Amino acid sequence: MENLLSRITIDEDICGGRPTIKGTRITVKTILEYIAAGETITNIVQAYPALTKEDVLASVAFAAKLLEPDFTIKEVA
């Protein structure tokens, strides 16, 4: 999972500091909203050609990590 998390970045100068996929302005939230709406990884990657399957999985892994009691956002930033 740590490998996947390396795809996520938090930079105050990009998207207001929201977690994004490294090298893009695509937020983790955007990807998770697509997943919540029932979109497949294939459809998400087609809608956002800058993304890979691993980027989508990294977004899910990041969301799961946020639910861990000892996780701090500094681990990603």
N, C-alpha and C positions, 0 to 999 in steps of 0.2 A: 504494500500500500504506500510505503514511503516514496517509492519510485514515482507512483502516480501523483502524489502530492507535490512533487517537484515541478509539475506542470502548472500549478496554481501560483499566482503572484498577487501581492497586495501592495499597491503603490498609490500614495495619496494624490499623485498627479494624473492617475489614470482612472477614469470612471468614479471619481470621488472617493477612491480608496476601497471600493468594493472588490472582492476577490474576482480575478479574471484569469482566463487562460493566458499563460505566458506568451508574449509576443502578439497578443490580440487585444481588442477592446470588447471582447465577448465575456460577459459576466457569468459566473457560476450560477447565479440566480436565473438568468435567461435559459441556460441549459436545463436546469432543474424544472423550470416551468414547462418546458417542452415535454420533458419526461412525465411530469404530473398530468399533462394533457393527453398522454397516451402515445406520444410520438416514439418511433423507433430510433435507435442509434443511427441507422442508415439514413433515415429521413432528416435527422438533425445535421448529420455531416453533409448531406446534399444541400440543405438550406444554408449552411455555413461552411463553404469549401476550405476555409482556413483551419477548420477543426479536423481532428482525427478521432477514431473510435476511442483511443486512449485518453484523449482530452475529455470526452463525455464521461468515461469511467472515472477519471480523476475528479470530476465535479461531484459525482455520487460519493466517491471515497471521502472527499472533503466534507460533504454534508454529514456523513456518518461519523467522521472524526469530531465534528462540532458537538456531537452528543456525548462524547466521552467526558467524564467529570474532570479529568486532569489535563485536558487539552487546552493549550493557549494559542491564540491567534499568532503569537510571535513565532511559533514553530514554522509557519508558512512565510511570513513577511520577510 
